[in-house]
Amino acid sequence: MTASRFDTDNPFFSASLEDDVLVVRDKEAIIRHTTDLSVTDAFFDYMEAVAHDPGIRAVVFFGSPHKPGGMETIHFYRQVMQARREHYFLERLFNLVNTYTVALTGFEKITIRAECGRVSSFHLNMGLACDYRIVSDDAVFENASSELGLVTKGGGAYFLSRLVGYRAASQVLMWNRFSAEEALNLGIVDRVVPRDKIDEETMRFARTQLTRPVSALIGVRKLLKADVEALKKSLAIEDQLIHNRLNHPDFPGQLDEYLNAHTGD
């Protein structure tokens, strides 16, 4: 297959163009790269080029099978608390996630996210910004942040309330763990497939969706969940709530206790 200008391998992900479908594969522990300006600027340039290329009709995102789950976010906050430039690190994370989330909901393409193994609430939120979500039968969703009184970053409350309703969304946002089957029953994911079939089934699903009028799907997305101003407001509230929690005098001690209790996770 001839390489395209969208074939890449960077700190966030690797990607290859397969006909009119861009396949993006996350790297492990991507949060740690959010404070590197050169990396994030290159990331946004790439995503903007993808968004404006009419030859790409669908984007399929595969989460890394080696993700550390909910502890990835907790360890990031530990680094933030220990850093001299705490505000800078948080703002870099918030800027990347907020810009990416808003941009993804505006893509004029079908977007699908596939996950397996341990899936943090952060990665779940990345999937909620997409049109469809497919997970392996061994997927476990982890929300370590809730145990520390932290809201999750990435628009989870905004998307879940529109996807499953306010009451169910409130429950999900407080759960520490839930399974792929529970996610399917709630309507959070669209399909659960065997672990060894996730690539094959996800690509088949993407091709099936491309047989339908893409413009109709995108129109439905915009009508149901792409109120950009409401999304931006929700993301800004997340930022403030996380700032407030990290600055609470009790939080550093509670964070240390949590990490000591979960050594090896």
KOLDO-696932 format. One record per atom (N, C-alpha, C, O): residue in three letters; z, y, x. Coordinates in steps of 0.001 Angstrom, whole numbers, padded with zeros to 6 digits, always signed. Each point is the difference from the previous one (the first is absolute). Layout:
BEGIN
alaZYX;...
//
This chain:
BEGIN
met+000000-001196+000842;met+000000+001196-000842;met+000000+001243+000875;met+000783+000088+000946;thr-001639+000864-001242;thr-000100+001229+000770;thr+001216+000876-000233;thr+000405+000210-001144;ala+000188+000308+002228;ala+001166+000869-000124;ala-000393+001309-000659;ala-001102+000505+000212;ser+002005+000042-001011;ser-000237+001279-000646;ser+000955+001045+000566;ser+000908-000335+000762;arg-001105+001581-001123;arg+000878+001065+000487;arg+001387-000098-000613;arg+000919+000698+000428;phe-000760-001557-001426;phe+001306-000177-000627;phe+000775-001180+000590;phe+001157-000221-000360;asp-001774-000527+001250;asp+000730-001061+000701;asp+000935+000661+001008;asp-000446+000774+000847;thr+001733-001075-000934;thr+000970+000669+000861;thr+001199-000899+000250;thr+000236-000974-000715;asp+000510+001326+001745;asp+001262-000677+000314;asp+000923+001070+000564;asp-000155+000410+001151;asn+001108+000040-001946;asn+000885+001093+000388;asn+001456-000409-000219;asn+000254-001106-000477;pro+000710+001971+000814;pro+001412-000398-000136;pro+000434-000336-001420;pro+000957-000752-000184;phe-001637+001288-000823;phe+000368-000273-001385;phe-000646-001274-000546;phe+000646-000779-000700;phe-001921+000574+001025;phe-000732-001122-000595;phe-001275-000286+000774;phe-000428+000784+000847;ser-000168-001929-001160;ser-001371-000290+000416;ser-000840-000019-001267;ser+000521-000252-001086;ala-001818+000517+001215;ala-000859+000052-001181;ala-001408-000422+000359;ala-000466+000204+001121;ser-000205-000801-002102;ser-001401-000373+000166;ser-000703+000157-001338;ser+000589-000230-001056;leu-001848+000624+001113;leu-000804+000183-001204;leu-000807-001264-000258;leu-000816-000410+000826;glu+001053-000201-001982;glu-000720-001203-000411;glu-000891+000371-001176;glu+000438+000016-001151;asp-001696+000282+001459;asp-000949+000514-000988;asp+000546+001315-000560;asp+000079+000990+000727;asp+000299-000964-002013;asp+000498+001241-000592;asp+001506-000022-000234;asp+000527+000822-000749;val+000173-001772+001396;val+001454-000100-000126;val+000639+000222+001368;val-000309-000709+000957;leu+001197+001692-000869;leu+000735+000245+001238;leu+001277-000830-000032;leu+000801+000116-000928;val-000615-000951+001942;val+001176-000866+000085;val+000948+000584+001048;val-000352+000111+001174;val+001542+000256-001604;val+000993+000656+000852;val+001198-000933+000143;val+000541-000480-000996;arg-000130+000224+002234;arg+001135-000882+000259;arg+001096+000776+000737;arg-000203+000484+001114;asp+001367-000378-001761;asp+001117+000736+000586;asp+000486-000643+001289;asp-000080-001215+000179;lys+000590+002064+000721;lys+000737-000489+001153;lys+001470-000179-000394;lys+000450+000495-001034;glu+000268-001200+001869;glu+001421-000245-000260;glu+000803+001278+000234;glu-000267+000735+000952;ala+001254-000465-001820;ala+000938+001122+000171;ala-000722+001328+000215;ala+000194+000659+001022;ile-001020-000274-001979;ile-000822+001200+000148;ile+000809+001286-000089;ile-000468+001042+000460;ile+001661-001078-001032;ile+000773+001235-000181;ile+000302+000675+001337;ile+000071+001226+000075;arg+000105-002019+000974;arg+000400+000585+001283;arg-001054+000932+000585;arg+000307+000790+000892;his-001547-000869-001380;his-001073+000851+000538;his-000139+001342-000753;his-000835+000831+000357;thr+001645-000634-001381;thr-000212+001173-000854;thr+000337+001316+000680;thr-000421+001053-000479;thr+001161-001077+001572;thr+000377+001250+000669;thr-000974+000400+001105;thr+000168+001052+000617;asp-001178-001871-000362;asp-000979+000292+001042;asp-001158+000785-000616;asp-000813-000555-000739;leu+000744+001859+001052;leu-000994+000870-000626;leu-001429-000436+000288;leu-000851+000059-000888;ser+000573-000492+002105;ser-001370-000390+000337;ser-000419-001217-000814;ser-001157-000110-000408;val+002094-000802+000172;val-000299-001200-000772;val-000210+000337-001469;val-000951-000475-000621;thr+001840+001294+000067;thr-000105+000327-001423;thr-001222+000864-000294;thr-000633-000166-001042;asp+000295+001081+001938;asp-001195+000829-000202;asp-001256-000865-000007;asp-000887+000194-000832;ala+000811-001142+001752;ala-001152-000907+000047;ala-000048-000866-001258;ala-001077-000307-000511;phe+002246-000082+000021;phe+000082-000801-001215;phe-000577+000764-001188;phe-000787-000550-000769;phe+001176+001817+000617;phe-000490+000786-001127;phe-001495+000288+000111;phe-000706+000016-001007;asp+000228+000210+002217;asp-001440+000210+000194;asp-000775-001234-000440;asp-001050+000105-000633;tyr+001578-001265+000973;tyr-000654-001257-000368;tyr-000016-000170-001514;tyr-001040-000315-000577;met+002189+000522-000072;met+000088-000184-001441;met-000886+000994-000749;met-000562-000330-001044;glu+000440+001527+001570;glu-000875+000984-000638;glu-001466-000435+000089;glu-000767+000168-000947;ala+000397-000724+002092;ala-001373-000497+000157;ala-000268-001146-000964;ala-001085-000085-000577;val+002057-000791+000399;val-000140-001109-000953;val-000169+000538-001417;val-000861-000457-000752;ala+001689+001427+000404;ala-000025+000542-001358;ala-001350+000611-000352;ala-000414-000036-001159;his-000272+000594+002146;his-001235+000724-000273;his-001257-000822+000267;his-001111+000518-000116;asp+001269-001779+000467;asp-001180-000828+000260;asp-000389-000763-001266;asp+000758-000864-000443;pro-001913+001156-000150;pro-000397-000658-001251;pro-000355-001472+000177;pro-000068-000747-000976;gly-000157+000329+002223;gly-000348-001397+000242;gly+001185-000935-000130;gly-000177-001209-000153;ile+001387+001756+000212;ile+001210-000809-000173;ile+000409+000063-001457;ile+000365+001064-000498;arg-000423-002188-000185;arg+000309-000030-001436;arg+001397-000514-000302;arg+000534+000231-001085;ala+000056-000930+002049;ala+001356-000526-000195;ala+000712-000045+001346;ala-000627-000180+001044;val+001946+000347-001084;val+000827-000117+001200;val+001090-001019-000298;val+000738+000129-000977;val-000648-001143+001832;val+001006-001044-000152;val+000997+000128+001149;val-000381-000071+001168;phe+001651+000259-001500;phe+001051+000146+000996;phe+000814-001298+000068;phe+000528-000457-001014;phe-000432-000125+002193;phe+000829-001185+000205;phe+001250+000405+000780;phe-000094+000531+001106;gly+001269-000786-001694;gly+001229+000250+000723;gly+000172-001012+001121;gly-000491-001124-000097;ser+001180+001512+001154;ser+000245-000908+001111;ser+000878-001163-000460;ser+000996+000216-000690;pro-001354-001450+001065;pro+000842-001150-000369;pro+001296-000051+000798;pro+000873-000821-000283;his-000742+001701+001286;his+001182-000028+000878;his+000908+001212-000209;his+000759+000367+000897;lys-000831+000242-002053;lys+000830+001176-000275;lys+001486-000354+000045;lys+000377-001111-000374;pro+000469+002032+000825;pro+001448-000252+000011;pro+000671+000247-001343;pro+001227-000031-000086;gly-001998+000272-000952;gly+000566+000185-001333;gly+000763+001306-000138;gly-000307+000992+000662;gly+001322-001011-001549;gly+000729+001221-000300;gly+000711+000609+001187;gly+000275+001200+000003;met+000032-002004+001015;met+000721+000510+001153;met-000831+000955+000844;met+000554+000765+000789;glu-001882-000795-000944;glu-000841+000930+000770;glu+000389+001441-000313;glu+000147+000819+000907;thr+000018-000514-002186;thr+000360+001356-000402;thr+001410+000351+000461;thr+000243+001115+000461;ile+000687-002061-000585;ile+001385+000252+000396;ile+000095+000302+001492;ile+000720+000914+000400;his-001438-001670+000422;his+000016+000251+001439;his-000630+001353+000334;his+000420+000670+000944;phe-001423-000274-001717;phe-000591+001325+000220;phe+001036+001084-000266;phe+000121+000947+000778;tyr+000623-001078-001864;tyr+001024+000998-000303;tyr+001106+000004+001053;tyr+000580+001047+000288;arg-000289-002208+000284;arg+000978-000064+001088;arg-000493+000817+001193;arg+000774+000730+000620;gln-002067-000854-000301;gln-000580+000772+001087;gln+000032+001485-000313;gln+000244+000827+000878;val-000491-000498-002131;val+000033+001401-000415;val+001399+000578+000210;val+000149+001108+000516;met+000872-001861-000918;met+001374+000485+000116;met+000417+000199+001449;met+000853+000839+000292;gln-001446-001600+000614;gln+000358+000079+001411;gln-000833+001026+000765;gln+000322+000336+001140;ala-001381+000159-001758;ala-000914+000918+000684;ala+000520+001431-000013;ala+000697+000408-000929;arg-001036+000341+001956;arg+000382+001414+000048;arg-000822+000815-000991;arg+000459+001016-000522;arg-001668-001475+000274;arg-000901+000737-000894;arg-000142-000768-001316;arg-001103-000367-000404;glu+002232+000135-000249;glu+000025-000790-001235;glu-000974+000542-001040;glu-000756-000761-000604;his+000774+002083+000393;his-000840+000612-001020;his-001480-000247+000298;his-000789-000262-000908;tyr+000427+000349+002178;tyr-001393-000195+000396;tyr-000481-001403-000351;tyr-001083-000162-000561;phe+001879-000852+000887;phe-000402-001377-000265;phe-000162-000262-001494;phe-000938-000679-000420;leu+001846+001214-000370;leu-000103-000187-001441;leu-001231+000695-000557;leu-000724-000567-000818;glu+000491+001777+001256;glu-001139+000759-000519;glu-001326-000654+000356;glu-000944+000045-000789;arg+000865-000650+001964;arg-001227-000692+000382;arg-000241-001197-000930;arg-001120-000223-000460;leu+002183-000541+000193;leu-000121-001127-000915;leu-000397+000474-001393;leu-000926-000538-000606;phe+001630+001545+000104;phe-000273+000491-001351;phe-001430+000526-000112;phe-000686-000264-000987;asn+000242+001000+001992;asn-001345+000576-000046;asn-001059-001097-000027;asn-000960+000070-000768;leu+001143-001087+001613;leu-000979-001088+000044;leu-000039-000743-001333;leu-001074-000202-000566;val+002235-000204+000065;val+000047-000791-001227;val-000494+000799-001188;val-000769-000516-000811;asn+001194+001768+000690;asn-000401+000815-001144;asn-001506+000255+000000;asn-000656-000141-001032;thr+000114+000513+002178;thr-001435+000286+000090;thr-000824-001250-000271;thr-000998+000044-000718;tyr+001428-001159+001302;tyr-000715-001260-000190;tyr+000030-000433-001461;tyr-001023-000412-000547;thr+002194+000503-000087;thr+000141-000441-001387;thr-000883+000809-000932;thr-000688-000564-000852;val+000702+001875+001006;val-000830+000859-000853;val-001479-000269+000251;val-000792-000068-000940;ala+000421-000084+002207;ala-001408-000258+000333;ala-000475-001321-000583;ala-001112-000090-000520;leu+001953-000934+000605;leu-000394-001327-000470;leu-000245-000006-001508;leu-000934-000648-000474;thr+001761+001360-000272;thr-000201+000039-001456;thr-001267+000749-000379;thr-000485-000124-001124;gly-000053+000901+002056;gly-001221+000747-000283;gly-001266-000663+000504;gly-001089+000554-000153;phe+001208-001735+000755;phe-001177-000700+000504;phe-000965-000316-001136;phe+000413-000486-001053;glu-001688+000759+001263;glu-001032-000365-000978;glu-000519-001404+000307;glu-001206-000244+000017;lys+002129-000654+000221;lys-000318-001380+000359;lys+001083-000908-000580;lys+001105+000460-000289;ile-001408-001714+000122;ile+001012-000960-000401;ile+000926-000251+001190;ile-000461-000179+001128;thr+001763+000166-001386;thr+000969-000250+001055;thr+000887-001186-000392;thr+000503-000079-001121;ile-000330-000833+002070;ile+000767-001220-000235;ile+000934-000197+001187;ile-000408+000175+001148;arg+001663-000540-001420;arg+000933-000323+001084;arg+000481-001428-000149;arg+000381-000427-001090;ala-000400-000314+002199;ala+000453-001388+000020;ala+001172-000130+000962;ala-000047+000518+001116;glu+001104-001213-001548;glu+001205-000143+000813;glu+000459-001446+000026;glu-000279-000777-000913;cys+000996+000431+001988;cys+000630-001310+000096;cys+001301+000150+000775;cys+000225+001016+000659;gly+000629-002030-000740;gly+001253+000038+000745;gly+000957+001053-000521;gly+000098+000218-001207;arg+000610+000438+002121;arg+000989+001020-000350;arg-000698+001330-000258;arg-000718+000509+000860;val+000929+000038-002027;val-000663+001247-000405;val+001076+001036-000296;val+000762-000155-000954;ser-000691+001208+001761;ser+000987+001053-000232;ser-000412+000856-001182;ser-001152-000038-000433;ser+002093+000810-000088;ser-000313+000920-001090;ser-001028+001033+000449;ser-000802+000471-000806;phe+000824-000119+002086;phe-000994+000927+000544;phe-001406-000577-000128;phe-000925+000700-000413;his+000761-001976+000768;his-001316-000633-000111;his-000376-000264-001453;his-001175+000067-000362;leu+002169-000365-000468;leu-000288-000120-001430;leu-000568+001303-000534;leu-000971-000010-000756;asn+001564+001127+001141;asn-000486+001296-000476;asn-001428+000273+000456;asn-000784+000601-000736;met+000444-001037+001937;met-001385+000143+000462;met-000943-000775-000907;met-001121+000435-000264;gly+001586-001587-000211;gly-000807-000792-000919;gly-000090+000623-001377;gly-001040-000083-000654;leu+002114+000705+000208;leu+000005+000625-001324;leu-000988+001153-000081;leu-000480+000328-001085;ala+000173+000288+002213;ala-000992+001081+000023;ala-001416-000533-000132;ala-000934+000764-000244;cys+000769-002081+000405;cys-001320-000627-000129;cys-000267-000411-001446;cys+000892+000051-000846;asp-002116-000453+000580;asp-000377-000433-001345;asp+000542-001388-000334;asp+000406-000257-001133;tyr-000403-000639+002128;tyr+000427-001374-000231;tyr+000894-000466+001140;tyr-000079+000495+001125;arg+000945-001477-001455;arg+000907-000583+000983;arg-000036-001523-000121;arg+000147-000556-001088;ile-000343-000099+002227;ile-000008-001459+000064;ile+001022-000419+001052;ile+000035+000564+001093;val+000802-001559-001425;val+001006-000449+000960;val-000035-001516+000118;val-000473-000694-000899;ser+000978+000193+002016;ser+000108-001441+000202;ser+001204-000532-000761;ser+000906+000753-000358;asp-000907-002048+000117;asp+001084-000602-000774;asp+001328-000001+000731;asp+001039-000230-000619;asp-001045+000484+001935;asp+001252+000057+000757;asp+000479+001439+000227;asp+000975+000222+000718;ala-001648+000740-001321;ala+000367+001405+000204;ala+001381+000287-000596;ala+000328-000461-001093;val+000464+001222+001828;val+001309+000438-000468;val+000082+001503+000205;val-000187+000491+001114;phe+000463+000235-002178;phe+000119+001451+000070;phe+001440+000375+000327;phe+000936-000468-000648;glu-000768+001321+001664;glu+001327+000369+000475;glu+000192+001513-000077;glu-000843+000777+000446;asn+001969-000386-001020;asn+000326+001424-000104;asn+001359+000239+000643;asn+001005+000183-000688;ala-000988-000186+002014;ala+001248+000212+000725;ala+000547+001408-000226;ala+001210+000215+000072;ser-002084+000730-000340;ser+000429+001390-000164;ser+000990+000169-001143;ser+000928+000803+000098;ser-001115-001551-001179;ser+000853+000191-001173;ser+001455-000318+000299;ser+000898+000590-000601;glu-000652-001516+001524;glu+001364-000363+000350;glu+000704+001123+000747;glu+001228+000015+000083;leu-001987+000918+000458;leu+000573+001138+000714;leu-000112+001292-000799;leu+000223+001088+000530;gly-000564-001214-001793;gly-000085+001185-000845;gly-001216+000852+000261;gly-000013+001181-000347;leu-001021-001761+000959;leu-001224+000736+000312;leu-001097-000342-001006;leu-000152-001159-000387;val-000605+002159-000034;val-001191-000278-000791;val-001106-000423+000958;val+000031+000344+001181;thr-000998-001084-001687;thr-001102-000446+000844;thr-001066+001083+000096;thr-000168+000815-000907;lys-000538-000824+002016;lys-001017+001018+000254;lys-001378-000539-000344;lys-000329-001133+000351;gly-000493+001947-001047;gly-001385-000395-000239;gly-000459+000026-001444;gly-001048-000560-000323;gly+001818+001206-000561;gly-000461+000144-001378;gly+000352-001152-000918;gly-000586-000129-001074;gly+001538-000719+001473;gly+000338-001161-000812;gly+000418+000343-001418;gly-000463-000628-000952;ala+001333+001617+000801;ala+000470+000374-001344;ala-001156+000515-000851;ala-000094-000321-001185;tyr-000775+001112+001782;tyr-001153+000557-000720;tyr-000915-001114-000493;tyr-000363-000034-001176;phe-000009-000875+002070;phe-000957-001047-000364;phe+000614-001048-000921;phe-000622-000408-000981;leu+001836-000028+001292;leu+000616-001057-000809;leu+000249+000443-001435;leu-000193-000782-000931;ser+000616+002019+000743;ser+000264+000466-001361;ser-001263+000003-000843;ser+000068-000193-001214;arg-001219+000407+001836;arg-001272-000027-000712;arg-000536-001420-000154;arg-000763-000287-000922;leu+001163-000587+001819;leu-000522-001368-000002;leu+000785-000913-000927;leu-000590-000765-000764;val+001925+000838+000824;val+000829-000943-000766;val+000956+000688-000962;val+000742-000677-000712;gly-000742+002008+000675;gly+000902+000715-000892;gly+001272+000424+000707;gly+000368-000548+001039;tyr+000296+001531-001623;tyr+001168+000617+000643;tyr+001131-001001+000202;tyr+000577-000061+001086;arg-000250-000724-002108;arg+001147-000905+000085;arg-000199-001053+001083;arg+000878-000198+000840;ala-002025-000478-000853;ala-000260-001034+001014;ala-000088+000616+001388;ala+000464-000590+000976;ala-001058+001776-000884;ala-000106+000676+001299;ala+001379+000293+000575;ala+000226-000165+001199;ser+000695+000600-002055;ser+001358+000294+000456;ser+000668-001244+000568;ser+000719+000080+000996;gln-000952-001226-001621;gln+000582-001245+000481;gln-000601-000409+001346;gln+000719-000355+000935;val-002035+000413-000857;val-000685-000427+001227;val+000434+000858+001191;val+000208-000517+001098;leu-000076+001807-001313;leu+000363+000907+001088;leu+001406-000256+000534;leu+000330+000437+001103;met+000498-001137-001867;met+001364-000303+000419;met+000164-001430+000510;met+001029-000330+000589;trp-002032-000522-000809;trp+000088-001391+000469;trp-000040-000061+001520;trp-000772+000717+000637;asn+001607-001575-000058;asn-000031-000201+001444;asn-001122-000941+000416;asn-000623+000182+001046;arg+000370-001198-001885;arg-001058-000979+000290;arg-000574-000521-001303;arg+000719-000141-000989;phe-002015-000147+000987;phe-000604-000720-001120;phe-001242-000732+000487;phe-000611+000375+001001;ser+000254-001415-001721;ser-001049-000913+000440;ser-001383+000427-000483;ser-000146+000913-000812;ala-000861-001604+001338;ala-001375+000236-000431;ala-000152-000298-001483;ala-000677+000733-000720;glu+001316-001822+000259;glu-000111-000382-001412;glu+000644+001042-000904;glu-000531+000312-001066;glu+001658+000221+001482;glu+000654+001057-000780;glu-000881+001246-000057;glu-000099+000651-001040;ala-000536-000325+002158;ala-000894+001160+000033;ala-001186-000197-000937;ala-000428+000937-000674;leu-000106-002170+000634;leu-001124-000304-000880;leu+000418+000103-001465;leu-000718+000573-000819;asn+001875-001129+000500;asn+000477+000030-001387;asn+000246+001420-000498;asn-000177+000288-001184;leu+000579+000584+002078;leu+000241+001399-000375;leu-001298+000810-000078;leu-000028+001072-000606;gly-001031-001577+001212;gly-001253+000735+000023;gly-000151+000913+001203;gly-000861+000879+000018;ile+001712-001094+001000;ile-000076+000822+001213;ile-001171-000436+000875;ile-000645+000826+000645;val+000376-002135-000630;val-001157-000514+000740;val-000967-000634-000987;val+000377-000372-001111;asp-001624+000255+001533;asp-001048-000514-000886;asp-000250-001488+000170;asp-000490-000659-000916;arg+000829+000124+002097;arg-000287-001409+000231;arg+000894-000539+001107;arg+000276+000696+000977;val+000178-001945-001133;val+000743-000712+001039;val-000846-001189+000432;val-000449-000786-000834;val+000232+000655+002145;val-000877-001057+000522;val+000718-000746+001120;val+000967+000515+000562;pro-001429-001725-000228;pro+000610-000734+001119;pro-000123+000791+001305;pro-000985+000705+000220;arg+001983-000830+000628;arg+000023+000754+001259;arg-001271-000223+000816;arg-000569+000951+000537;asp+000125-002195-000443;asp-001162-000291+000840;asp-001330+000388-000637;asp-001059-000168+000605;lys+001122+000691-001837;lys-001218+000401-000696;lys-000076+001503-000238;lys-000916+000469-000675;ile+001859+000290+001216;ile+000091+001403-000401;ile-001224+000804+000438;ile-000464+000857-000752;asp-000064-001108+001933;asp-001198+000732+000434;asp-001187-000344-000898;asp-000691+000882-000509;glu+000473-002176+000330;glu-001135-000464-000796;glu+000073+000505-001442;glu-000989+000500-000535;glu+002161-000631-000095;glu+000150+000387-001398;glu-000073+001516-000181;glu-000531+000481-001001;thr+001055+000261+001953;thr-000045+001453-000104;thr-001429+000514+000108;thr-000403+000876-000766;met-000362-001409+001705;met-001385+000441+000155;met-000838-000416-001204;met-000883+000744-000426;arg+001151-001929-000128;arg-000706-000416-001209;arg+000332+000946-001161;arg-000879+000384-000772;phe+002143-000022+000664;phe+000427+000921-001043;phe-000707+001349+000149;phe-000459+000581-000983;ala+000376-000091+002221;ala-000667+001280+000250;ala-001465-000059-000420;ala-000503+000925-000638;arg-000171-001997+000990;arg-001411-000141-000358;arg-000182-000073-001521;arg-000975+000522-000541;thr+001907-001162-000127;thr-000070-000080-001463;thr+000131+001382-000626;thr-000715+000331-000946;gln+001631+000473+001478;gln+000185+001343-000551;gln-001232+000881+000208;gln-000279+000895-000798;leu-000444-001158+001868;leu-001185+000807+000288;leu-001176-000341-000914;leu-001015+000696+000013;thr+001143-001754-000800;thr-001043-000299-000986;thr+000159+000857-001253;thr-000889+000041-000850;arg+002027+000641+000743;arg+000266+000880-001140;arg-000319+001434+000381;arg-000086+000307+001190;pro-000093+000588-002166;pro-000256+001416+000326;pro+001200+000623+000714;pro+001057+000191-000602;val-001225+000120+001868;val+001099+000557+000777;val+000460+001339-000568;val+001190+000312+000021;ser-002127+000470-000524;ser+000350+001319-000534;ser+000962-000107-001179;ser+000862+000860-000183;ala-001011-001923-000622;ala+000901-000185-001139;ala+001420-000291+000477;ala+000963+000553-000532;leu-000835-001425+001539;leu+001311-000319+000536;leu+000672+001241+000585;leu+001183+000248-000235;ile-001948+000518+000992;ile+000561+001204+000618;ile+000410+001002-001069;ile+001017+000679+000135;gly-001815-000589-001200;gly+000345+000897-001100;gly+001296-000408-000673;gly+000824+000857-000318;val-000629-002141+000097;val+001240-000493-000598;val+001182+000302+000919;val+001059+000425-000464;arg-001240-000642+001751;arg+001064+000299+000967;arg+000434+001461-000095;arg+001192+000306-000028;lys-002171+000584-000020;lys+000324+001427-000050;lys+000713+000373-001300;lys+000894+000845-000010;leu-001300-001484-001080;leu+000626+000291-001288;leu+001444-000497-000065;leu+000866+000658-000576;leu-000614-001836+001179;leu+001300-000641-000170;leu+001019+000334+001082;leu+001190+000114-000294;lys-001631+000044+001536;lys+001021+000135+001043;lys-000327+001003+001105;lys+000691+000031+001018;ala-001689+000759-001190;ala-000387+000898+001083;ala+000168+001467-000376;ala-000898+000814+000215;asp+002057-000487-000777;asp+000361+001403-000216;asp+000485+000527+001345;asp+001170-000154+000349;val-002072+000774+000403;val+000276+000344+001391;val+001211+000913+000135;val+000826-000201+000890;glu-000709+001196-001755;glu+001121+000927+000110;glu+001321-000699-000287;glu+000999+000255+000673;ala-000990-001132-001666;ala+001222-000753-000302;ala+000365-000927+001155;ala+001176-000152+000330;leu-002188-000468+000286;leu+000240-000874+001145;leu+000575+000797+001168;leu+000974-000426+000622;lys-001562+001562-000327;lys+000501+000836+001104;lys+001445+000431-000247;lys+000812+000030+000925;lys-000500+000301-002165;lys+001362+000408-000335;lys+000974-001151+000215;lys+001086+000198+000544;ser-001470-001401-000970;ser+000853-001169+000171;ser+000215-000309+001483;ser+001114-000324+000411;leu-002169+000423+000385;leu+000120-000246+001438;leu+000918+001025+000659;leu+000770-000342+000897;ala-000846+001597-001337;ala+000860+001049+000556;ala+001466-000245-000363;ala+000893+000248+000811;ile-000648-000733-002023;ile+001370-000321-000401;ile+000542-001146+000851;ile+001163+000025+000402;glu-001996-001029-000124;glu+000412-001076+000899;glu+000463+000563+001340;glu+001054-000373+000516;asp-001859+001279+000039;asp+000338+000586+001296;asp+001384+000635-000031;asp+000815-000218+000896;gln-000559+001004-001936;gln+001275+000702-000093;gln+001167-000964-000168;gln+001056+000186+000604;leu-001247-001219-001427;leu+001061-000977-000229;leu+000329-000779+001278;leu+001165-000287+000276;ile-002187-000047+000489;ile+000238-000710+001261;ile+000712+000906+000993;ile+000935-000431+000675;his-001368+001682-000580;his+000684+000974+000858;his+001477+000100-000379;his+000875-000053+000864;asn-000613+000195-002142;asn+001374+000165-000462;asn+000864-001211+000356;asn+001146+000141+000427;arg-001716-001327-000610;arg+000775-001211+000279;arg+000272-000147+001493;arg+001119-000334+000391;leu-002123+000577+000447;leu+000194-000135+001440;leu+000999+001021+000529;leu+000683-000257+000991;asn-000594+001406-001639;asn+000909+001053+000450;asn+001404-000134-000581;asn+000887+000784+000338;his-000678-001768-001206;his+001338-000192-000569;his+000944-000488+001096;his-000381-000871+000782;pro+001603+001406-000700;pro+000909-000383+001099;pro+000364-001477+000050;pro+000353-000510+001063;asp-000432-000185-002190;asp+000340-001427-000019;asp-001151-000903+000440;asp+000210-001176+000299;phe-001417+001722-000260;phe-001158-000865+000205;phe-000042-000663+001381;phe-000276-001198+000064;pro+000530+001899+001039;pro-000082-000668+001315;pro+000901-001224+000099;pro-000419-001030+000527;gly+001646+001125-001024;gly+000906-001140+000048;gly-000482-001146-000864;gly+000087-001159+000405;gln-000595+001464-001593;gln-000507-001044-000883;gln-001236-000675+000589;gln-000199-001204-000158;leu-000615+001987+000831;leu-001189-000560+000652;leu+000395-000962+001115;leu-000581-001078+000123;asp+001570+001462+000695;asp+000464-000878+001076;asp+000558-001304-000567;asp-000281-001077+000525;glu+001063+001173-001585;glu+000573-001190-000622;glu-001101-000917-000527;glu+000070-001221+000140;tyr-001077+001825-000742;tyr-001098-000796-000557;tyr-000756-000731+001106;tyr-000291-001190-000119;leu-000022+001902+001183;leu-000755-000614+001101;leu+000806-001095+000683;leu-000559-001025+000390;asn+001856+001227-000241;asn+000843-001034+000586;asn+000041-001252-000858;asn+000040-001119+000511;ala-000049+001324-001839;ala+000052-001123-000930;ala-001325-000734-000091;ala-000043-001153-000431;his-001051+001814+000837;his-001331-000607-000134;his-000665-000186+001368;his-001228+000014+000095;thr+002011-000184+000946;thr-000551-000275+001315;thr-000834-001274-000031;thr+000452-001044-000469;gly-001662+001146+000970;gly-000882-001161+000013;gly-000982-000042-001157;gly-000915-000823-000001;asp+001091+001712-001002;asp-000938+000035-001135;asp-001357+000532+000443;asp-000918+000103-000814;
//
